[in-house]
Amino acid sequence: MQSFSFLKIPVHNGLTMIIDKGQSPEYVEHSMKVFANYITCAKFGWGTSAVQSEEILKEKIEIYKKYGVKPYPGGTLFEYALKEGKFLEFLDYCNNLGFECVEISDGSMEIDFDLKCECIKKAKEYGFIVLSEIGKKSIEEDAKIPISKKIADLKLEIEAGSDFVILEGREGGKSIGLYDEKGNLKQDDLEQIVNSDIDFKKLIFEAPLKNQQVEFIERFGNSVNLGNIAFDDVISLETLRTGLRGDTFGKIPK
């Protein structure tokens, strides 16, 4: 039974994606007992999956799935596999490990956009839920891509089969993507996304900082999809989504 169930606390159906930086199976198990109900998927950040044993990786995948959370390997590992010409082997291995989702990105290396879309299509053929990502890991390289180009590519990736498209924000949330050097949202870029005809249910905004989470919730409602949430911030985010924290208190409709 949920505590304080006599209160009419707002609900939501927003996707929350956490970032697993290589946490132990024991840590994941204990964490899922506390807040699994509040997260949708867990990204095994970057290439962390490849520096843990297969035994530990499988154990963690099963723990997440036991609690109804969908784990997936980070996009950088996909890029590494593609660079080595082992994309199909990568998909086979992910399937054998028990992953139900994969991420297709081009944040760390240049990938022909048509090839990226073909990879999305191939991953869908394998039966994976596909999350693709728009944006570069390098601040300098990301700044070269105008928001209009990101929006156009985003639409094409959805057409190619992406179930969700992630807008790059990295784990720091500053000087990248929609964020300036202080971690504040670039309002002009955000307005262009708002004024496009993109299905917001398919967007995931990487928003690791509280001010970013608050602004997205206030702007788009508590069901906005947010990603790159740290383990320690899951409960905090949930209180923001439900108006149980001062930043959004009284602003969330019941």
N, C-alpha and C positions, 0 to 999 in steps of 0.2 A: 504494500500500500504506500502510495506517495505521501510524504509528510505534508502537513498543512493542506490536506486535500479539501478542507472546507472553504478555502479561498478560491476565488475565480481568477486563476492565473491565465493570461493569454497563451495560446498555443501557436504553433507555426509548422510549416513543412519545408523550411529552408535546409539546404544541404550544408553540412559542415565537414570540411576535410582537414584532418590533422596531419602534421608532418612527423614521421617517425625517423629520428636521426640515428637509429641503431640501438634503440632501447632493448633491454633484455626481455626474454619471455616472461620472467617473473614480474617485471615492471609493467609490461603490457597487461598481464592477467589482473594485477591489482588495480590498474587504471580502468580497465574495462568494467570491473565490478562497480566502479564509482560513476562513470559517465558514458558508458557505451550507448545508452539511449539517446544521447545528444549528438552523436556523430554518425556520419554516413559512410565515409571512406577514410582510409589511412594511406598516405603516400610514404613509401620507403624512400626517403630523400636521396636524390642524386644517384650515386652508384653504391650506396651502403649495402644493398642486397648482395653485391659481389664480394664484399669483404667480411661476410659472416658465413658460417658453415651452412651447408645445405640442411643439416639436421635442425639447427636453430631457426633457419628461415622457415622451414615447413612448420615447426612448432608455433612460431609467431603467426603465420598465416592461419593455422587452425584455431588459434585463440581468438583472433579477430573475427573469423567467420562464425565461431561458436556464439559470439555475442551479436551477430547480425551486422557486422561492419565489413566493408569490402576493402581489402588491402590491394595495393598495386605498386609495381616498381616505378621509380622516378624516371622522367623522360631522358635524363642524361645517360642512363644505362641503355636505353633504346638507341640513342645516338651513337654510343660506343659500339654497340652490336652492328648497327648499320655501317659504320665506318670500316668494320672488319669484314663486311660482306656476309654477316651471319644473322640477318633479320629473321628469316624463317626459322632458323634454329633457336633464336631468341623466343619467338612465339611458341614454339613447341615446348621449350623448357619452362616458360611461364605457365603454360597449360598443365604440364606435369607437376609443377610445384603446387598448383591449386589456386593460382591467381585467376580471378574472374574479370579483371580489368587491366588495361595497359595504358600507358601515356605515350603519345606521339608528339615529339617536340623538335625544335631546331634552335634551341637557346644557346647551345655551346659550340655548334658548328654550322656551316652553311650547307643547307640541303635544298636541292631544287624543289620548288613548291609543288610541281606536278608529282614528283616522287613522294613528297610528304603526303599528299592526298592519296596516292596509290597505297602507301603504307597504312593509312587509315582504313581504306577499303579492305585491304588484305586482313588486317586485324579484326575487322567486322566479320569477314568470311570465316575466321577461326572461331567466332562466337564470343569474342571479348566485348565487354563494355569499353568504349574508347573515350579517353579524355585526351584531347589535343591541347597544345599550349601555344599562345601567341606572345612573342617578345623574346629578347635576347638577355643572356645572363650578364653580358658586358654593358655597363652604363653607357659607354661611348657608342657601341654598336646599336643598342636599343634606341638611343636618341636620334639615330639616323632614319628611323622608320616612322613616318608620320602616322598619326592616329587614323587618318582616312585609309591608309594602306592596311593597317591592322584590322580595321572594321571590314574591309573588302575580303581579306584573307580569312577572317573569322567566319564570314558567311559561306565561303567556299568550303571550308573545313566541315561545317555543319552539313552542307550538301553532300560532301564526300562520305559522311556517315558518323561523324563525331557525335557522341551522345552529350558531351559537355565540352566547352572550350574554356580553358583557363587563361585569364589575363595575368601575365607575369608580374610578380611583385617581390619575388624572392623572400627569403626568411627574415630579411632586415626591414623591408618595406620603405626604403628611402632611395631617392635618386634613380628610380627605375619605373618603367611602365607608367601608370597613372599617378605616380607620386613624385613630389619634388624632393629637394635635398633634406627637408625637415620631416618628410613623411606625410605631408599634407596632400590632399587630392588636387590634381590639376583640373580645375573646374571646366575649362574650355574643352579639354579632351573628353571629360565625362559627359558634357552636354552633347557632343557629337555622337557618343554611344547612345545616349537617351533618345536622340532625334532620329536614330536609324531604326530600321524595322526588324531588329534582332529579337529573337525570342529570349527574354531574360531568364526563363527557366533553364536555358541551356548554357548560361554564363556562370562561371565561378570566378569571383574576384579574390585574388590572393590579398589578404588583409591581416597581416600579423600584428599590427598595432591597434591599441584600443580606440584611438581617435578615428582610425579608418573604419573600424567595425561600427562605431556609433554613427558615423556619417552615412554609411551605406544603409544601416537599419532605418535611420530617420528619413532618408531619401527614398528608399525603395520598399520599406516595410520589413517586418521581422522574418519574412520567408526568403530574403535574399540569400543567394548561395555564396558562402565565404570559405576560403581555403588558406593553407599554410598557418593553421592555428596550432600553437604550442600546446602540449599536453596540459601544462599548468594553467592554461587560459580557457580551457573548454567550459568549465563551470562558470567562469566569469562571463564568457560570451553568451552562455545560455541565460544568465540573469539580465544581460543587455537585451536579448531577444524578447524576453518576457516582461520587461519593464520593472525588474526587481533590483535595479541598480540606479543610483541617482542620475546617471547620464541619460537614461531613457525613461525614468520614472514618470508615469502619467502620460507618456507619449505613445504607448502601444495599445491599440484598441482591443477590447475583449471579444 
